[in-house]
């Protein structure tokens, strides 16, 4: 496999999503020899219909390239998707009537990043904002967990998250940060207008500088003995609360 100027994505849903939405970005598709089920055949048909090269390879070649990753025998080399800049984000926010953004304050597990992207896509989030340092990269693991959402929901990588939040506030957005110790329940906050939902890092939560830029700190319902939720689970709960308030159809 040639990885020059390309990145690798793997897994049925991630590869299918890219072939369906942005086939021009796919350089090559690799299918494991012996896999001829309906889903693998669909991937091959999509790739050939788009004029993409398809190669059948031995399972050992995939393992040598991807290690123990659960690739499902489906791998693609793709042109990297350029992250949005702050300027592009502000332009998109200005053009949207009720933008909903998700900011992840130092989420470090790529599995959590991928899960957050998948939920963000389902909830119509305009973009996901992540800091450049001390945060999970949008790598092949995150893309697989995202199941194609990384190809439909823009990611904005910023040098200074607090500065970006300040810019968004200046553009008219209100910011709600999730905090397990907050006194204000999420359902009592108006999440229907231009909003940014901010989730903290695994374990440590929101940083103090991030907190100072939040208009509200909100908590999610928790009736159990465990004090906090996994960040991707909490992200889903808060996003769906916003979706509920916005009157999303069933």
Buried (B, 14 or more C-beta within 10 A) or exposed (E): BEEEEBBBBBBBBBBBBBBEEBBEBBBBBBBBBEBEEEEBEEBBEBBEEBEBEBEBBEEEBBEEBBEEBEBBBBBBBBBEBEBBEBEBBBEBBEEEEEBBBBBBBBBBBBBBBBBBBBBBBBBBBBBBBBBEEEBBEBBBBBBBBBBBBBBBBBBBBBEBBBEBBBBBBEEEBBBBBBBBEBEEEBEEBEBEBBBBBBBBBBEEBBBEEBBEBBEBBBBBEEEEEEEBBBBBBBBBBBBBBBBEBBEEEE
